[in-house]
Amino acid sequence: MTIPNADRHIPLMFQAQTEGRSQLQYIKKTDKQESQRWADQWTERIYPTAPQFGEGVETRTYTISWRFVTNGGQDEGIIRPAIGAYGWPIYPGSSMKGVFRHACKQIASDRIPLYCGDAEQPGILRFHGGYPISDEWKKNLVDLVHPQQQWQVEVNVTTKKPNGESGYTLISLDRPTLQFGISTTDTQQTNWDEVWKIWETALGYGIGCRTSSGYGMPENRIEGETKYPIKVQGTRLCQFYLKGQGQCPQLVDKTSEFRPNLFRGALRSHALRIFGGLTDAQTARNLVEMLFGGVQGHGTVGLLTLAWKPTSVNIKTFTVGYDEPTYDVAGQLQWILTRSLPESKQNLLQKLMRMLMRFAMLFSGFGKSWRRADHRLFYPEYYKNNGRKPLIGCHWEWEKFSLINDNTVGRLQSVNPFINAVQKTALDWIESLGITPTPDIPADWREAWHPQNVEVWGRVSQGREDCKAVQWLHQPYQKFDRYTEQKTQTIKQTSVTGSINQIGRLWHRMYPVVRVVKTPLEDGQEKKEAIVTKEFWELLTIFPDNSPDCTNFIKFLHQEAGLKSQRDSFQKLWPK
């Protein structure tokens, strides 16, 4: 007997990843994605309670700070969890043993044969894996990956996304609480304090997939009502304190969450811009993948991973016109070196990451709509009496120690030497790798950072209300004058500013001005104090395209800068 539409009765988990069957990784124009159906079919049929470890298994429970994903390796093109007893997701015991062995080399290398075994005999420890302890993991399973390197940086025509840069799905657990089990065949030789110390060291490096993007980083060990923070492992290159607000990322099902991997995306793209102005395209890509990892060829494990420790995360709703999710966050961002380097290279990489982070904070921001200043702060009239207006922009500031240590541009005139210093640091890093820079033959990209390809303009703003360029994004910067025959000029909805689904060639940033005051102390030292002022550096970063709209706008900036009566006008800061 033939069963009509038989494939519809087979769960997607057991269907081939081919067109017409199951293509979990793709986001399609449908009410419900196949990945969402897959997750529903999975969670509806699993055993209702978590698997329990057997007698004689020692356990400890830990929380994960953000998302956690393991790759079951079932299908090409889609990452979905390994599945263990009763259909529950598992961090496999084999993976546990691998990371435990690596950490044991660091803490007690002489114990590796005893605990993990060698060619002569098996070890005394048995690793039973880790399971979630409740069904909270079932929420927000369908995750999102959205590569945009070409569209954001490389291609010159941005009205259409390049092939391969659509959104893709993967399955990951949202901040799960996991219980791990270890047993031994020799209680006399097992030092459990040492075993768990080794395991927590392994946890501190991050477990599972995509750890370089912040996945799988531990938060706390849970014992009853008490939480014990787990230390992040690896060599900490640098750390920063910052806070920001903007449009909240959304998952496939429109769930809102703040995603720490946006920091990695921003630093990666800025590194690409800087290297692209100093080398050819392929070398620049290779340099970036060396730092952050990538999928070219056989794939590259990057030198860096990140750890984000939030001090506050508020997901809100922007309600002017229509509801739109927003974030308001603060925390500590750490960049971690994943493997050892010679001291000279490590110091140089540390300097490079500091420079890239300061570059990102000075000229842009993090996350969606980072090319614009937050209109809620700097152009509130945009939302007045105009009906449905979408939220535009984001705003980021330094906090705590970073207000003093990383707020290195104290004057508007310091922007030029700062950019030169960023490029010099990048050049030093390239040369330290034995690569010859080619600044005279840079990458042919829209946003390669080269003096023939980008201009930076700036002015001193006296406060939030004194934001000049934000007006030009929505109305003419030069109005018609019949007496002087001056024509109306605008950059709105041109290649300069872009439009819906088109990336423009202008960044607009309002960077808070902070004064550092030094007070002498009795012991001859000095105390530094950061004073946040009401001023901002209003900065425009322009990547000219020789279009009439862009040419006329830059000509206008030059004319305004040359007028003595326009002391608050933009001045060209770089290149000079």
N, C-alpha and C positions, 0 to 999 in steps of 0.2 A: 504494500500500500504506500502510495506517495503522500507525504505530508506537505501541504501547501506552505510556502514561505518557511521552510524548516529552519533556516538560519536565524529567524526571529525568535525561535524558542531556545536557542543556544546562548548562554551568557557570553557577553563580550570578552570575558576573561579567557575563553577557550576558542575564540575565533582568530583567524590569521590577520596580521596587520597589513591588509591589502585593500585597495579601493573597492568599495561595494560590500566589504565585510566590516572590519573594525580598524579605524585609523584614529587611535586615541590622541596622538600628539597634535593633530591639527585642530584649529579653531575655525568652525564653519558658521555660516549665516543661518543658524537654526535656533529655535527657542531653547533647546537643551543640547549641550555638547555630548559627544559619545563618551568623553572622559568622565562627565558627570553621571551618565547612565552606568558606566562601568563601576564607579565608586558606589553608587546606590545599590547596584546588584551585589557588590561585594559585602557591604556593611549590613545589608538586610538578611544575609544568609549565614553569617558567622555565629559561633557559639556566644551566648549572651554574657558569659563571665570570662575573665582573663585566665590563661593557663597558669597553673601553680607548679612551682619547682618541687621536685621530690625530696624525700627525707635525706638529710646529709648535705644538702646544697646550701651554702652560705649566700645570702643575698644583701644587696644594698640598692637603695632607690634614689634616683636623681631626676632633676628637672632640666629640660633643654631650654635655652634662653629664647630661641626663635624656632625656625623650622628644622625638621630632621627628615632625611631621606636616605634609604638604602636602595641599591639597584638590584632587583631580583634577577636581572639579566635574561628575562623571558623573551623580550622582543627588541629588535633593532629600532632605534628612533624614539623610543619612549622609556622614561625612567619610572618604574613603579616598584613598590616595596617587595622585599622578600617576605613570604608568607609562611608562618609556622603553624604550631598546633592550634586546632580549632578554628583555623582561618584567620588568626590574628597576625598583625605585622610583627616581624621579629628582627632584631639585630643579631645576625647569626653568630654562633659560638666560634666558628672559624675566623670571622672578622675580629671578634674579641681577642682571640689568641694572637692574631697578627699585630694588633696595636699594643697589646700587653707586652709582647716580646720586644717590640721597638722601644717601649718605655723602660723595660727592664735593662736594656743596654745602657741606659742613661743613669739608672739608680743603683742597680746591683747586677752588673754584667756577669759576675761569677755565678749567679743563681739561675741563669738562663737554662743550662742543661738540666738542673733539678726541676725547675718549674715547667719548662716548655719542652724539654727533651732535646735530643740531638740524633746523629746518625747511629749511635750505639744503643740508645734506649729511649722510651717515651718519658715524658715529664710526668710529674705527680699531680698536676692540676688539670681539671676538666672544665672547659668553658661552655656554659649552657645557654649563652645568648642573653638577650634582653627583650622584655615585653612591656607594653603599656600596662599600667595597673588599673585603669578604668576605661570606660568607653568614650571619654572626652576626645580622644584622638580622631573620632569619626567626623568631627566638624572641619570644614574648610580644607578638605583633602586635595581638591584640584588646584594645583599651583600653576604659576605662569612664568614662562621664560620668553623674553622678547629681544633678540639680537637686533641692534640698530647701528652698528659701527659705520657701515657705508652711508646710510641715510643721514646720520648725525654729523659725520666728519668729511667723508670722502667725495661723494658724488656732487657734481655741480648743479644738476637739475633735480630738484627735490619735490617735484609735483607728483612723483610716483615712487613708492618704496621699491628698492632693489629686490630682485628675487632672493628668496631665502630669509628675508627679514620680517616675516610675519610673526605673530605670537604663536607660541607652542605651549602645550601643557605637559606637566609631569605630576606625579602623585607624591605628596609629602605630608608629614604629620606636623600639625601646628602646636608648638610648645608642649610636647607630650611629657608625661612623667613616666620614666622607664625604670623597671626593676631588673637588675642583672644578677645572674647566678654563677657561682664558681664552687666546685667541690674538689676534694683531694683524695688521693689513694693512700696518703701517708700523713696522718695527722701529727706525728711526732716531728717531722721535718718542715712542716708548714707553719710559717710565721704569718698569721692572718693580718696583723697590723701592716707588715711589709707588703703583703699581697695587695691589700686594698690601697695602700699608698701608691704602688706601681700602677694599679688600675686607674686611680684618680689622676695620676700624671698623664696616662694615655688619654683619658677623657678630655684633659685640658688642651690637647692639640686639636680637638674636634673629631667627631666620629661620623662615619657614613660618607655620602657623596657631597660634592659642592662645598666643602669646608672653606675653600678660599673665598667664597661669597658670603660667609657667615653662617652657613647651615651647620647643624650638629654641634654647636658650641654649648657646653654645659653651663648651668647656672648655680644650682645648689644640690647638696646631698640632704635628703629628707630623713630625719629620725623622729618619729612621732610628730610633735608640733614644732620641732626645732629645725632650722635651716642652717646649713654650713656652706658658705660660698666655695665654689671650686675655682682654683687659680688657673688662669689662662697660661698655657705653656708656650715655649718657643722664645726666641730672642725678641724682646719688644724694641722695635726700632724707634718708634715715636708714638706719642699719645696727644690727643687734642680734646679740649672741652668746648662744646658748641651747642647752640640751640637754634631751632628753626621752625618755620610754619609754611604751609603750602597745600597743594592739592594732594589728597591721599591716594596712593596706589590702590587699585581694585583688582580682585581676582576675577576669574572667568564668570563666576556667579554674582559678580558685583559686590562681594564682601570687601569691606575696606580694612586695610592693615598697613602699618608702617613697616617698610621692608628695608632692613639695613644694607642689603646689597646695592642700594642706590649709591652709596658712598664709593663702592668699588667701581661701579659703572662710570661715575663722574671722573674719578682719578684716572681710570683706564683711558677714557676718551681724551682727557687733557694731556696725558703722556703721549698719546698718539699724535695730537696736534703739535706738541713741542718737538718730538722726534721727527715728525713729518716735515718740519721746517729746516731740519738739519741733515737729513739723509734721504735716500730714495724710498719709494713707497714700501717695497717688500722688506727692506731693512728695518724701517720704522715698525712695521707689523711684527716682525720677529723680536724686536727689542721689547715691545709691549707684552708679547706673549711670554717672554722670559720673566717679566715681572709679575704678571697677573694670571698666567696660564692661558691656554687656548686650544682650539680643535683643529688647527692646520696640520696637515700630514697625519702623523700618528698621535698627535696631541702633545701638549706640553704642560707639565706641572710647574706652576709659577713659584717664584721666590717668596711671594707675599700672601698673607691671609689677613683678614680683619676680625676684630672683636668689638662689638658695639654693646656698651653697658648703659642702658637708659636710666636716667634718674626720674624722668617723667615722660609719659606717652598719653596724649589726649587726642582721641579721635572725635572730631566734632562735625557739625553740619553747617555749611554756608547756605543761608536761607534767603538771600536776596534773589528774587526771580524764580529760582527753583532750588531744591535741595541738592547740595554737592558736598561730598565728604572731604574733610580737611584733617591735617595733622598739626599738632603743636607739641614738639618734642624737645628734650634736652638730654645730654648724656656725654659719655666719654668714648671716643673712638681711638682704638689702638691698631697700629699696623705691625704685624708680627712676621719675623723672618722664619721661613719654614725649614731651612737647612743652613749649615755653617758656611761662612765665607771668610776669606782672609780679612784681617782687621781693617786694612786700608779700603777694601771694597765695601765692607760693611759700613764703615763711616761715611763713605761716599753715597751709598744707597740711602742711608739715614738722612743725609742732607738733601738728596733728590726728593724723597718722600715729603720732607718738610716743605720744600719749595713748591711741589705740586699741590699740596694741601693749601698752602697760603695763596697760591695762584687761583685755585678753585674758589676760595672764600672771597678774594678781592674782586674777581671779575664775573662770577656766576653764582651758582648755588647748587642744590642737590635735588634730584627728583623731577617730577613732571613740571613743565613750563619754567625750567630753570633759567631760560634766556631773558626773562622779564622780572622786574621788581614787582613785589606783591602789590597789586592794585588796591587792596583793602587798606593798606598803609599810606600809599603815595598817590592814589588817584580815586578817592572815595566817590567823587561825583560821577564816575563811570557807572555806578549802580543806582543813581538817583533818577527816578521818573523815566527810566528807559526800558522798562519791561524786563524781559528775560536776558540777563547778561551773565555769561559764564565767568567763573573765577579765573584770573590770570596771574601768573607769577608765583614766586616764593621769596622768602626772606630769611637769611641766616646770619648769626652773630657769634663771635667768640664769647666764651665764658671762663670764669675762674682764672687759672694760671695762664691760659691761652690769651687772655686779654693783654697780658704783658709780654709773654714769650713769643707769641706768633703774630702779633699785631705790628708787623715790622715796617709798614708804610705809614710813617708819621706825617708826611707832607705830600701834597699832590705832586710836587716836583720829584718825589721819590719813586713814582710809578715807573719812570723810564729806567733808572738803574736797577730796580727790582726785576723788571722783565729781562734785562740783560743778564742779571745774576742767575735767573732761572735757566736761561739758555746756556750760560757758561757751565752751570752744574750738570745739565744734561749732556753737554759736550764732553765734560770730564768723565762722566759715566760711560759714554759710548767708547771713548778712547781707552778706558781702563779694561774694556773687553777685547781690545785688539782690533777694533773696527775703525776704519777711517771715515770721519764725517764728510758729507758732501753738501755743505750749505749753499753752494752755488748751483746745485742741481737738486732742489727739494722735491718732495712728493707733489704730484699735480692734483692736489685735493682742494676742495672748497675752503676748508678751515685749517689748512696747514699753517703753522705759526712762523711766518717768514716776513721780513720787512717789506717785501714787494706784494704781499698778499693780505696784510691786515693793518688796520690803523686803530689806535686807542685815543679817545678824546675824553676830557674830564673837566669838571668844574666843581667849585665848592658850593654845596647846598646848605642853606641856613636852617633847614628843618624839613620835616616830612611834607609840609605844604609847599615848600620851595622845590618842587620836582618838575624840571623843565621839559625833559625829553618825553616823559610819559604822555604829555598832551599831543605830541607829534605822532604817536601811535594810533590816534583816534580822530585827529582833525588836521587840517593843513598846517604845516610849519611856516608857510608864507602865504598870506592872503592877497587876493587881487586888489590892486590899487590903480584906478583909472587915470589918476593924475601922473603917476610915474610909469604907467604902462607895465607895472609889475604883475606877473602872472601868478595865479594860484599854483602852489607847489605842495605835493603831499607824498608821503611814503606809505600811507595806509594801503594795505592789500596790494603791495607791489613785491617784487623779488627781494627788496630790502628787508621788509618786515614779515613777509610770508603771509599765509592765510590758513584756512582749515586744511589739514593734511599736506601742508607745504612748509618746509623749514626756511626761515628767512636768513638774512646775512647780518643781523644786528643783535648784539646783546646789550641789555640795559640793566645796570646794577646800581643800587643805592647802598654804599658801603659805610657803616657807622664809623665816625671818627672818634678815636680814643686817644686821650693824652696820657702819657706816662710821666708821673711826677716822682722825682727822686728826693728822698729826705735823708740827710746824713745821720748816722747813729754814733753813739759815744765810742764804740769800739773801732771806729774808722770805716765801717761798712756803710752801706746805704740801703734804705728801704724803698722799694718801687711800689707805686700805687697807680692803678688804672682809673682814670676819670672819663666816664662815658659822656660825651658832649651831645648837643642837639644837632650838630652838623653831620653831613654825609659827604663822601666823595661820590658825585654822580658821574658814572663812567659809561661811555659808549664804546663798544668793540665792534668794528665794522670790517667785513670781508668784501671789498668792492667787487662788482661783477661787470663794470663798464657799461651797465645799462644807463639810459638817460635819467631814470629816477634816482639811481645811486650817485651818478656823476653830479647831478644838480644838487643833491642833498649835501654832499661833501663840499661842493663849491659854496653853498650857503653857510656851512660851518666855518669855512675859511673867512668868508666875508664878515660874519659876526665876530669872529676872534680878532679881526683887524680893526674893529670899531672901538675907539677909546670910550665911547659912551656905554658900551656893553661890557662892563667889567665882570659881570656874572656869566658871560658866555663861555661856551666850551672852548678849551685850548687843546691843540694837538700835543699829546704826551709821548707817543711812540708810533713809528720810529722818528728819530730826530737826526 
